[in-house]
């Protein structure tokens, strides 16, 4: 049985997202923005981690909990964190939620909401 405590509202839950050149990359990014707006998690700069900016990497390592949202199974966001020795506690892959990847940038708000809901479920919100 998973005994994780609810992390909603913790001041140090952070989220990074793929913002790749596909609908699912944009859905991942929009979901992270919504999680930040709802104060579920702070939106963290994946580019800064990928650039190995010391303060960004240090800050990422010090987070209570890091969430990565990737558009597809390539998992660029999670792998970028891992390359900097930051292990995401929660990894969400948009295509695993039954959302099909396309290179059209059209976003479906319902798809974004599904990703946000999945993150909240993982956090036990």
Helices and strands as residue ranges (DSSP letters): E 13-17, H 23-37, E 42-43, H 46-50, H 54-62, E 65-70, H 76-83, E 90-93, G 94-97, H 109-122
